[in-house]
């Protein structure tokens, strides 16, 4: 499929020149084109933030929700129409901060969605305060003495909760990032892709060069089906590992577990609705 099918014309992109979000958008478009996913079969879901604007910049169906609330509607959309490709994409603050509780419970439910997190270790939209993944010592206008909290480790949390696909990429390596996104979208079950990307305006510490110097790819000895090995790699912080940390292929998805599809595989969105049945249901709950 031609990647231009996902292009939007006549739009103004609000990201700063040099922002890593541009690279993520490009890698995602290429991934979708190579997987031959039609725009009308794709739903992008996001919350609030600079990264959360990404669904507005490619041709697809879009649900733009509240701050930290991208994952619940993404889960619901996939549940009512399992034939859609559903991708939730937002920043580290949106997904791991305001949305931290939803992040953990979505991992537990295991819906067949892809969760792309633009991780620049800062809040960009609100101009530079520390985010859940900011590293200790980072000086911001809100933390003039430097960040003192230990950063949230999304990969370790996801693996410990038995997420069925966990990966990390660096947008400075566009081809590798594209390949990881393709694997995540193709995976059946919840797939987390944490993408390291610099905020060129408000985070002068974690630059393209910093990420390049402080990351290393998992080698061929890594077994992504070994949970303990994956967790050990996720806990490494001196040099941040990149690649697919953990995969679990036999885990049932949320859609497979809900009873509404037990005897009827017809998507909920395509079923005939009976107003009388709805009235009876409402009456039974209010009596």
Secondary structure, 3 states (H helix, E strand, C coil): CCHHHHCCCCCCCCCCCCCHHHHHHHHHHHHHHHCCCCHHHEEEEECCCCHHHHHHHCCCEEEECCCCCHHHHHHHHHHHCCCCEEEEEEEHHHHHHHCHHHHHHHHHHCCCCEEEEEECCCCCCCCCCCCCCCCCCCCCCCCCCCCCCCCCCHHHHHHHCCCCEEEEEECCCHHHHHHHHHHHHHCCCCEEEEEECCCCCCCCCCCHHHHHHCEEECCCCCCCCCHHHHHHHHCCCCCEEEEEEEECCCCCCHHHHCHHHCCCCCCHHHCCCCHHHHHHHHHHHHC
